[in-house]
Amino acid sequence: MKKNLKILSMLLLINVAAFAQNDQIKEAQSLYDKGKSEEALAILNKTEYLILNASDEAKSDYYFLKGNVYKDLAGKNIDAANNFTLASQAYQDVFLYENESGKFKFTVKANAALKTMKSALVNGAMTDFNAGKFKESAEKSYKVYLFDKKDTLNLLNAASSSINAKDYESAVKYYEILKKINFSGKRMMYYATNKKTKEEDFFVSTKARESAIEQGFYEKPRNELVPSKKVEVNSNLAYAYLEKKDYPKAEAAYNYVLELNPNYLDAYINMAYLKLQVKKDLADEIASLGTSPAEMQKYDKLNAKKDDIARSAIPYLKQALIIEPKNPEATKTLLGVYRSLDMTNEYNALKSSM
């Protein structure tokens, strides 16, 4: 008898919890419908513990509403990148529980919401970039990449925006991912001219374009091959490492750039700059030394090393001037190196050739 009473009590508790949970969801839905998403979210967060023992169908209702609430907050530009991510996670839970229950009540709507969010994030990232909000643009582009990792151009945009934001830590992270997945960006672009607007539009495939042409809406098809961006990716990765003063990794990245393109002018100039930055750091260390015998001995070693590093910049600058003989940056830097090393003949020869 006691056992039966205990089971009955547990069932009653479960039913009470289910009723409470349904009431809370209805209240949150009502607030969401009135545009009060922050208040709706507060109720949903308080109710989440009740969902643990709910049916898969009830979980689907809960997470679909939660996804909509987060999506609405992001759409209002309230912590947009983070709320879009939380919305995506909620919608993924909808897919999970509806797949388990076999009742696909919100799957189609959740999938459509994810596509809408991706489009909104892409547009938001572009708007932020154009407004000079590079860090925000990078965050949104990276969130889009996390939504759809096949769309690697968004990761490239996140990396480029991070460089513009001078957020070199994030830039290194994103460019290293691009390098790891062997990103090139090389692809064919399909265009055709809209007969009505007279403007060229982009098509995702030749079949899509052919269909539009057959329907009489487009004409003048044109293909454009987008070249590989491997040099750009690795050059920017090297630059980010350089700005972080991680000289060994910067040098390795620039060497790889020169393997990809032996005539890449900027890589030679930046390699020389890298060497001169190392020299500058050594000069600062030398300036901090005292006059004790041990420190004077260290001074001689560091001073010799400093000059050797300066000399190592010369071949890169010479190569830059072979590629572009009148490059002002390479010429000015090489003259400075010659002067610092008392290479008078070389200095005068270069000066007279200007």
ABEGO torsion letter per residue (X at the ends): XAAAAAAAAAAAAAAAAAAAAAAAAAAAAAAAAAGBAAAAAAAAAAAAAAAAABBAAAAAAAAAAAAAAAAAAAAAGBGAAAAAAAAAAAAAAAAAAAAAAGBBAAAAAAAAAAAAAAAAAAAAAAAAAAAGBAAAAAAAAAAAAAABAABAAAAAAAAAAAAAAGBAAAAAAAAAAAAAAGBAGBBBBBBBBBAAAGBBBBBABAAAAAAAAAAGABBGBBBBBBBBAAAAAAAAAAAAAAAAGBAAAAAAAAAAAAAABAABAAAAAAAAAAAAAAAAAAAAAAAABBABAAAAAAAAAAAAAAAAAAAAAAAAAAAAAAABAABAAAAAAAAAAAAAAGBAAAAAAAAAAX
